[in-house]
């Protein structure tokens, strides 16, 4: 991800656990008009979410899906292979995968370069995660 650029997204697909909820909430502050869908890893893996995921979708705390535009996660079992990452990024996708304790922390850390533009809502979200 560029130092001053957040990938464009219109839809957030996040795990329905607390980590996914917090990650989605943080993302929603950057695009209040984004549609939010909560899902489960099995639904992504078995193809039930295929129609919901496209290049305008950011996926948080769920398995990698090649049709999304931005992928944020921390689970080793969800990490895209090097080949998947290269193909995904070649078509314009953005991958933010890190071995962190939570996806919500990864989402928060992804925005550290924007802290100079924080509103009180962003500050509250960040303080809850640190």
Protein Blocks (a to p, Z undefined) as FASTA:
>chain_A
ZZkbccddfbdcddfbfklmmmmmmmmmmmmmbccddddfklmmnopmmmmpcfkbcceh
iacdfkbmbdcdfbfklpccfklmmmmmmnopacdddddfbfklmmmmmmmmmmmmpcfk
lmmmmmmmZZ
